[in-house]
Amino acid sequence: MVEKKSFLKWATAVLALLLLFSLPDGCTARVKGIFKDATSPANRFFTQTVQSLKEGAAAIRGLGGMLEENSRLSEEIIYLQAQLAERENLEQANRHLQDQLDFYTKQKRAMIPCQVTSRTISGWWQSVRLDKGRAQGIEANRAVISPDGLVGRTAAVSAFTADVLLISDPACKVSARVNRTGSFGLVTGRGVNAKGYPVARMQFIHKDAPVKVGDAVVTSGLGGVFPKDILIGYIETVDTEDAGLYQIADIIPQAVTELMDVVFVAAGDEAAEAEE
C-alpha cells in the first residue's frame, strides 16, 4: 500500500512537469515565475547553509592553525624558561665559587679546601666526609670552616678522607662568646629540630649578662682547636637554667651542611693563633 502511494506521488510530479513544459511560452514563463517565487526561500536557505558550512570549515581550519601556533609558542616558552633556570643556576654557582675564593684568599691562617663527598645527618649523629686526609695535611681535631661560619671539627682521619663532627652533634663542644656582650659560654650540639635544621645550645652564660635573641655567637679561641671569632650562629631563645645559676641560649648554626659542597680545614698551629 505504501509503495503504491509513493508511486502515485512520483507519477503526479512527472505529469506536472510534462504539463509545464507542454504549455505555451507565455504560460510557461508565468508558471516558472510562480515556481521560482515559491522555491526562492528554500534556495536562499540552501545557499546560506552552504555558505555557513564553508565559513565554518574555514574557521575550523583557522582554529587548527591557532592550536598549532599556541603549541609552538608553549614549547618556545618552556625552552626559554629552561634556559633562564640554567642561567640562574650558573650565576648562583659562580657566586658561590666566588664567595669561596674570596673567603680562602682573605684568611690569614693556612686553610685546606676540601670537597664534601657524603653526609650522615640522622638522629643525633651529625657528620660529613671530606675527600682529603693525612696525605694532604689534615689532622684530627682541626676546625672545619665555611664562608658562612663554623662547620665543626675533624674526627676520624684516614690517608685520603676525613670525617667531620658537625657543630650540631652533641659530641662537639666549642668554647664561645656572645659577640655583642663578650659573655662566654660553652656551645654543645643538640641534633636537628622539627624542621630538620641543625641546632646547638650555649650554656654557662653569666646570669646577669644582657644577651638577647638575635645576638651573634662566635668562637672564643680558647681550647686551641677553634680559631677565634669564627661565627657559630645566632641566638634563637634565651632562658635561665633551673637553679638560676646561669643562662642558656639555643642557637641556630649559620653554616648549614646540606648547602655545602666545599669546606676549609684549618691547618698549622691553631693553638698559637688562638692565643694571639
ROROVO-318970 format. One line per field, with one value per residue (C-alpha): residue in one letter; z, x negated, y. Coordinates in steps of 0.02 Angstrom, whole numbers. Layout:
ROROVO-318970
aa = [a, ...];
pz = [Z, ...];
px = [X, ...];
py = [Y, ...];
end
This chain:
ROROVO-318970
aa = [m, v, e, k, k, s, f, l, k, w, a, t, a, v, l, a, l, l, l, l, f, s, l, p, d, g, c, t, a, r, v, k, g, i, f, k, d, a, t, s, p, a, n, r, f, f, t, q, t, v, q, s, l, k, e, g, a, a, a, i, r, g, l, g, g, m, l, e, e, n, s, r, l, s, e, e, i, i, y, l, q, a, q, l, a, e, r, e, n, l, e, q, a, n, r, h, l, q, d, q, l, d, f, y, t, k, q, k, r, a, m, i, p, c, q, v, t, s, r, t, i, s, g, w, w, q, s, v, r, l, d, k, g, r, a, q, g, i, e, a, n, r, a, v, i, s, p, d, g, l, v, g, r, t, a, a, v, s, a, f, t, a, d, v, l, l, i, s, d, p, a, c, k, v, s, a, r, v, n, r, t, g, s, f, g, l, v, t, g, r, g, v, n, a, k, g, y, p, v, a, r, m, q, f, i, h, k, d, a, p, v, k, v, g, d, a, v, v, t, s, g, l, g, g, v, f, p, k, d, i, l, i, g, y, i, e, t, v, d, t, e, d, a, g, l, y, q, i, a, d, i, i, p, q, a, v, t, e, l, m, d, v, v, f, v, a, a, g, d, e, a, a, e, a, e, e];
pz = [0, 45, -115, -216, -136, -168, -350, -369, -296, -417, -565, -520, -510, -680, -760, -685, -759, -929, -922, -876, -1025, -1145, -1106, -1222, -1192, -1105, -986, -958, -908, -786, -710, -699, -613, -489, -460, -440, -313, -218, -209, -182, 11, 0, -122, -9, 141, 44, -17, 157, 231, 106, 139, 327, 308, 204, 333, 473, 383, 359, 544, 593, 482, 561, 735, 693, 641, 802, 904, 811, 842, 1027, 1041, 958, 1072, 1226, 1177, 1149, 1320, 1404, 1314, 1366, 1546, 1549, 1477, 1609, 1750, 1686, 1676, 1853, 1916, 1831, 1903, 2077, 2058, 2002, 2152, 2266, 2194, 2205, 2389, 2424, 2333, 2424, 2591, 2553, 2495, 2644, 2775, 2875, 2934, 2824, 2756, 2659, 2540, 2537, 2441, 2539, 2473, 2590, 2733, 2885, 2965, 3053, 3235, 3348, 3238, 3132, 3017, 2840, 2748, 2653, 2505, 2588, 2735, 2812, 2642, 2610, 2783, 2876, 3058, 3188, 3297, 3169, 3142, 2986, 2920, 2775, 2715, 2819, 2982, 3089, 3023, 3157, 3185, 3105, 3196, 3112, 2981, 2859, 2724, 2597, 2690, 2846, 2944, 3014, 3176, 3148, 3271, 3293, 3358, 3550, 3550, 3475, 3608, 3572, 3687, 3629, 3671, 3629, 3509, 3568, 3756, 3764, 3877, 3874, 3871, 3803, 3643, 3627, 3482, 3500, 3340, 3224, 3261, 3198, 3035, 3004, 3040, 3149, 3323, 3465, 3641, 3731, 3919, 4069, 4013, 4161, 4237, 4227, 4051, 3940, 3799, 3686, 3538, 3376, 3456, 3357, 3442, 3390, 3441, 3589, 3532, 3699, 3699, 3548, 3423, 3351, 3293, 3370, 3307, 3188, 3176, 3252, 3234, 3307, 3470, 3445, 3627, 3797, 3963, 4140, 4197, 4335, 4481, 4416, 4416, 4232, 4069, 3921, 3741, 3595, 3435, 3252, 3171, 3020, 2916, 2850, 2788, 2665, 2562, 2566, 2436, 2486, 2661, 2730, 2862, 2972, 2960, 3063, 3245, 3284, 3469, 3440, 3331, 3461, 3593, 3478];
px = [0, -142, -235, -79, -57, -239, -222, -69, -164, -308, -189, -94, -256, -314, -146, -152, -325, -269, -118, -228, -342, -196, -112, -133, -286, -188, -103, -265, -353, -215, -214, -402, -396, -270, -378, -534, -448, -385, -557, -656, -657, -717, -853, -909, -910, -1012, -1135, -1156, -1179, -1315, -1400, -1390, -1465, -1607, -1640, -1631, -1757, -1871, -1854, -1895, -2049, -2096, -2068, -2181, -2315, -2293, -2309, -2470, -2535, -2489, -2576, -2732, -2731, -2708, -2858, -2959, -2909, -2959, -3127, -3158, -3110, -3232, -3368, -3331, -3335, -3501, -3573, -3515, -3592, -3757, -3755, -3719, -3859, -3978, -3931, -3955, -4127, -4173, -4121, -4229, -4377, -4358, -4346, -4501, -4609, -4563, -4613, -4770, -4784, -4828, -4672, -4649, -4500, -4403, -4256, -4110, -4084, -3949, -3836, -3772, -3639, -3517, -3465, -3599, -3747, -3794, -3944, -4008, -4153, -4287, -4392, -4560, -4655, -4827, -4910, -4851, -4900, -4734, -4741, -4610, -4534, -4554, -4423, -4316, -4250, -4145, -4113, -3953, -4039, -4097, -4052, -4131, -4296, -4386, -4365, -4422, -4556, -4624, -4756, -4635, -4474, -4419, -4257, -4193, -4094, -3969, -3931, -3757, -3824, -3815, -3996, -4055, -4089, -4154, -4211, -4113, -4061, -3917, -3991, -3892, -3917, -4077, -3990, -4074, -3994, -4006, -3915, -3858, -3766, -3581, -3549, -3414, -3247, -3074, -3108, -3268, -3386, -3541, -3532, -3654, -3646, -3759, -3771, -3854, -3818, -3830, -3658, -3664, -3735, -3615, -3609, -3457, -3378, -3471, -3642, -3786, -3887, -4069, -4213, -4314, -4480, -4504, -4550, -4666, -4551, -4444, -4516, -4448, -4297, -4226, -4038, -3941, -3763, -3629, -3533, -3354, -3295, -3365, -3318, -3387, -3431, -3326, -3440, -3456, -3646, -3673, -3583, -3563, -3533, -3477, -3573, -3537, -3707, -3740, -3831, -3701, -3789, -3651, -3701, -3889, -3996, -4163, -4232, -4402, -4503, -4617, -4799, -4953, -4970, -4797, -4834, -4966, -4848, -4709, -4823, -4864];
py = [0, 119, 78, 114, 286, 328, 278, 389, 539, 516, 492, 651, 750, 687, 729, 904, 933, 869, 982, 1129, 1106, 1075, 1242, 1391, 1500, 1638, 1518, 1425, 1586, 1633, 1459, 1458, 1627, 1561, 1407, 1513, 1627, 1476, 1396, 1556, 1546, 1367, 1417, 1560, 1444, 1316, 1448, 1523, 1350, 1307, 1475, 1447, 1275, 1347, 1482, 1354, 1244, 1393, 1438, 1260, 1263, 1430, 1359, 1214, 1337, 1434, 1275, 1232, 1409, 1400, 1233, 1304, 1456, 1346, 1242, 1400, 1468, 1305, 1310, 1490, 1452, 1307, 1419, 1552, 1424, 1355, 1530, 1571, 1408, 1450, 1626, 1556, 1429, 1567, 1675, 1525, 1491, 1675, 1679, 1528, 1603, 1770, 1679, 1575, 1720, 1829, 1700, 1740, 1560, 1412, 1326, 1164, 1165, 1001, 930, 858, 682, 615, 665, 570, 678, 563, 556, 626, 580, 730, 713, 736, 655, 751, 698, 735, 660, 642, 635, 812, 877, 856, 802, 758, 894, 1033, 1166, 1149, 1315, 1378, 1556, 1551, 1504, 1359, 1187, 1076, 985, 840, 674, 512, 546, 418, 437, 511, 553, 643, 634, 798, 807, 945, 1085, 1010, 843, 826, 764, 929, 1061, 1235, 1374, 1526, 1702, 1818, 1943, 2095, 2074, 1973, 1845, 1674, 1503, 1327, 1278, 1097, 1016, 972, 875, 940, 1023, 977, 1070, 972, 1116, 1089, 1166, 1195, 1265, 1388, 1353, 1435, 1613, 1732, 1751, 1941, 1954, 2056, 1929, 1930, 1844, 1881, 1903, 1826, 1689, 1667, 1555, 1620, 1547, 1458, 1273, 1276, 1186, 1325, 1491, 1650, 1747, 1617, 1639, 1494, 1558, 1669, 1655, 1596, 1586, 1638, 1559, 1532, 1357, 1279, 1327, 1506, 1499, 1541, 1572, 1456, 1505, 1398, 1436, 1407, 1372, 1482, 1352, 1228, 1072, 1025, 1178, 1146, 1062, 1138, 1172, 1225, 1135, 1239, 1185, 1228, 1275, 1344, 1348, 1481, 1582, 1567, 1641, 1787];
end
